[in-house]
């Protein structure tokens, strides 16, 4: 039976990871950092091997007609592999997230209480198509003292196998057991379900990928999860906007890398600046190859300019495109913009372009999301851009972690209570 077989495989890998985790738990900060440097060096020295494995995945992807967005996420060339190795070096240099004292107090009875940061233990990652996540997740988890069970997608299987093999070879040259990294076979979906239900063997599961993957993980997991976010992100151009700032912010938010979750999917423009801003904005989007879905007011302006657009539906406004496609709508007020965002957004990233501090403050308070950009591109919601080195994902839930998750977010806490013989009366 596939289900039982998958459960046995995951259980065995989790057991190995848990045993090996002790070598990580007792490793010093400098030993964990040194292990990441070793990983970076090993990756750099084996670039041709990684690119060759990735070529196999790309060929299979082409044969299966994967869309351009997935093919882009799948691709590892020399530049991207070097960037992955450099990401590991950046994480190695970051301050140790473990052993940090968050609270320290002594009670009247003489007991000293300290709340200290510690690792989760064994963390599972379920992710799609992006082999760079294999390394990003591994180095963040190792630096934060966690063993990793990595379950990538079958589309990146060759790439993931070689990357994990290389990282394990690097760890074999340190005091940290290579078994802290385990790759779960991606040949059958049953292994994902087995990981999600390995309660007691796995401490946490983090999904990273499409909205449907994240929903499946959150719905089916009995292991605790951190929900990383689908991104229906908005750029709102306020009545008090500097329109010269607004245009590059809009174009960068949509076109810089449309396949990622912090790319903008909807442009909202205040009615008092719509006649002035939209002709320039629609032309620029059109020139960048963006397919436009517009509400009636924006469509009228597009029609005057001879720019092709379709009338936007509720479904359009709810869609994370991940490609060069965007919704455009005119709103009557800042409140109307916030109403639209709260109806269609996914609590990921929202941007306002405005020179009014009071409007910015109101937008921030009403945007119930993980990150708010004021006069900046939505593309900055990113662990590396925010100085966290790599990131494990972007959480748009409210428990435990929110926004880009780096090292600190991969820790929990322990209370250390030190007495001198006190007993409770």
N, C-alpha and C positions, 0 to 999 in steps of 0.2 A: 504494500500500500504506500503510494507516494507521500501521503501526509505523514504517516508514521516514520517513514524513512527520512523525510526532511526534518522532522522534529528530533530524530536521533542525531543527525548531522549537526544541527544547530546546537543541540545540547552538549555534544562533545567539543565543539569549537568554543563554546562559552566556558566549559570546564577548563580547557587549556588556557584560555585567556585569563580566567580568574586565578588560576595557579600562578601564571606568569606575572600577574598584576603585583604580586608581593615584591618582585624585583624592582618594579616601578615605584611602588609605595615607599620602599626604603631608599630609593635613589635620591641623591641630593639635587638641588636646583642646577648646579653646574654639570652634573652627570646627565641630567635630562636635556640641558642645552647642548652639550657635546654630542649627544645622540642625534639631535636634529641637524647639527653641522655635518655629521657623518652621512646622514641620509641625503643631504644636499650634494655632498661630494660624490656619493655613489650614483645619484641621478645624473649629475653632470658628466660623469665618466662613461655613462651607458646610454647616451642620447640616441645613437643609431639603432640600438636594440628597442628602445621605447617607440621611436618613430616607425620602425618596421612592424611592430605589433599593432600600432595604431592604424597603419595602412590596411591591415587585414580587416579591422573593424570598419574602416571607411568603405572598403570594397563590399563588405556584407551589407552595409547601410545603403549603398547605391543600388545593390541588387534588390533590396527590400523597399526601394523608393522612399527612404526617410526624407522628410521635408528639409529645406535649406537651413531652417532654424536649428533642428536637431543635428544636422551634419556639422554646422559651425560649432556647436557645443562639444561635439565628439572629437573634433580635429586637434591633434597634437603635432605641431611642427617644432623645429629646433628652438625658435624664439619662445614658444609657449612652454616648452619643457624647461628652458633656462629660467623662465619667470616662475615656474613651480618650485624649482630648486631655490631661487632667491626668496620666495615666500617662506620656505622652511628656515632660511637664515634669519629672516626678519623676526619670525616667531621665537627663534632661539635667543635673540637679543632682548626680548621683552621681559619685564619684571616677573619674578616667580609669583603665580597666583596662589600658591599653597602656603599654609602656615601663617597667613595674615590674620592678625587679631582685629576683629571687628568691634568687639565690646570687651571691656575688662573692668570688673568692679568687685569690691569686697563688701560682703554683707555685714550687718551688725554682729552676727554670730561668728564672724571670723572666716567664713567660707569665701574663697576667691573664685569668681566665675570668669571664664574667658570663652568667648565664641570665636572659633578659629576656622579658617577655610580649609577644606579637605576635598579630595576627588570624589566623583560619584562611584567609581569602581570600573564596571564593564559597561561601555556605551555602544549601542548599535546604531549604525547609520544606514538608512535606506534612501538611495538616490538614483537619478536617471542620467544616462548618456554622457555626463561630464566627468572624464577620467581625472581632471585636475582635483576634483573633490576628494578622490582617493587619497591624495597626498595632503591636501589642506586639512582634511578631517584627521588623518593619522597624526600629523605633527602637532595640531592643536590639542588633541587628546593626550598624546605622550607628554607634551610640555606641562599639561595640567594634571598629569598623574593618572590618566585613565587608560585602560585597555580598550581596544577598538575591534568591534565586529562589523566589517564593512560589507554591505550588500548592494553592489552597483547593479547596473542593468545589463542584460545579455548583449545589448548593442555595443557595449564597451568592454566586453569580457576579456579580450586579448590584451588590451591596454591595461586594464585593472590588474590582471594576473602578473604582468611583468613589473608593474609599479610596486605591487605588494612584495613580490620576490626580491626586488632591489632594496626596498626598505628593510626587509627582514635580514638580508645579507649585511646591510649596514649595522643593524642592531646586534648582529652576531659578533661584531668587533667591539662591543661595549659590555658593561655589566648588566644591561637591561635585556631580559629574555626576548628573543624575536617573536615568541608566542603571544606577546601583548598585541600583536597585529594579526588578525584572522580575516581572510576573505571568504565570505559565504558564497557557495556556488550559485550562479545566476541562471542555471539551465532550466529551472522550474520555479514557478511562482509560489509553490508550496514552501520553499525555503524562506520567503518573505513572511508568510503567515506564521511559520514556526518561530521566527525571530520575534514577531510582534506578540506572540503568546508565551514567550520564554520567561514568564514572571518568576522571580526568585533566582533566576540564572543571569538575567540581564537587568541592569539597574535603570536604564533609560534608553529610549529609542528616539532618534531625530530623523524625520523625513526631509528630503530636499529635492524639489522637482516640481512637477505640474500640480495644478489644483486638484486633479483627480487622484494623483498619488497621495498627496497630503491628506485628502479627505478619507481615502481608504485606510491609511495608517491610523488616523485619529479614531475612525469608527471601529476598527477591528482590533486594536492593540489592547491587551490586558497589562502590558508593561507600561509604566508612565511614559508619556511623550511630551516633547516640546514641539508645538506646531509652527513650522516655518511657513512663510507667507506667500500666497498668490498675490500678485501686485497689479491691481487696477488703480494706478496712480494718476493724479490730476495736476495740471498746471493751471492756476487761476490768475488771470491778468486783471488786476483791480482797477477801479476808476482812477486811483492815485498812482498807477504804475508809471515807471519810466519805460516807455515803449521801446527805446533803443536797447535797454537791458532785457526786456521781455522776449525779443525775437531770438537771440542766441540761446537763452535759457530754454525756450520752447524746443528749438531745433536740436539742441544737445540732449534734452530729456527724452525726445522721441527717437532720434536717428543715430545717436552715438553707438549704442549696441541694443537694437530693439528686442533681442531675444531674452534679455534678463529681466528679473522681477522688479527692478527699480526704474525701468523705462516707463515714460508716461504714456497713457492710453487715451486720455481725454484732455482737451483744451477748453477751459471755461473763460469767457470774456465778458466783463461788465458792459452793459448796454451803452453806457456813455462813451466808451472808447472803441466800441465794436466797429463803427464805420471807418475809424482811422486805422485801427490795428489789423483787422481781419484781412483786408486786401493784401497787405504785405505778408502776413502770416500764412494765408492760404497759398499765395504764390510760392513762398519759400518751402512749404510742405510739399506742394506739387512738384517743384523742381527737385526735391530730395527723393521723389518717387513714392511719396506716402499716399495711400488710398484714403480718401476722406469720406467720413460718414457725418453729415451735418444736420443740426436741427433746422427748422423752417427758416429762421432769421439768418443763420450762417449760410444756409443753402442759397438763399436769395442773393447774397453777396458773391458767393462762388459762381452762381449762374451769370451774374453781370460781368464777371471777369472771364467767363468762358472756361472755368475750371470744373472738371467733372467731379461730381460728388453724389453720394446716395443719401436718402433721408434716413437719419439715425433712428433706430428702434430701441426699446428697453433692453433687448438682448445685446445690441451693440454697446450700450453704456455699461453693461455688466461684464463685457468680455475682456480678458487679458489676451491681447492679440499676439504679442511676442514677435511680430513682423512689422513691416512698414505700413501700418494701417492705424488710423486715429479718428476719434470722435471730436467734433467741434460744436460747441453750444454757446449761445448768448444768454446771460443771466441778468436778472433785474437788480440784484444787490449782492452784497457780501453774504447776507443770510441765505439768499437763494443758492449761492455757490456752495455754502456749507450744507444746505439741505440736499443738494444733488450729490455731494461727496458722501454724506452719511447714508444716502440711499444706495449708491452704486459702488462705493469704495470698498477696499478690503483691509482697511486699517494698517496699510503699509507705509507709504510716503505720500505726502501732499505738499505742493509748493504754491506759495503766493508771491506774485511780483507786485510790490507796492512801495511807495515812498512815505506812506502814512504809518507811523508806529502804532497808533491806536487800532488801525485796521489789521495790522500784522498781529497785534496782541489778541484781538478778538478771534482771528482766524486760528491762531495757535490753540486758544482755549477750546474752540469748538471742533477742531480737527482731532477726532478720537483715533490717533494712529501712532505707529511706532516712531516715525520721524517726520518733522515738519521743516521744510526748506523756506527760508525767507530770502527772496532775491538770489536764488541759487538753483542749479539743476537738480532734478530728482535723482540723478545718477550718483550723488554723493552718499546715499545710504548704502554703505559698503564698508566692511570691516577694515580692509586695507586702506581705503581713503580716509577712514576715521582713526587711523593710527593703531589698529589692533593687529597688524600683520595680516595673516589670512583670516577668514571667518569660517565658522562651521555652518552658517545659515543666517537668515534674518527672521527673527520671531515677530509675528504680529499678534500674538496672544498676550495675556496680561499676567499670567502666573509665572513665577521664577525669573524669566528673562524676556526682554522686549527690545526689538531692534537688532542690529548686527550682533552676533554672538561670537565673542573671542574667548580668551583664556579665562577671564574672571567668571564668565557665564557657564563655564564647564566645571564649576566647583559648587559644592554645597558646604554645610558647616557642621561642626561638632562643638558641643559645650564641654569644656574641661573644668571640672569642679575640684578644687584642691582644699582639703581640710587638715585639721590636726587632731582628728578623733571625734569630731562632732557627730552627734546622733540626733534624729528628729524627735522632738517632744510631742 
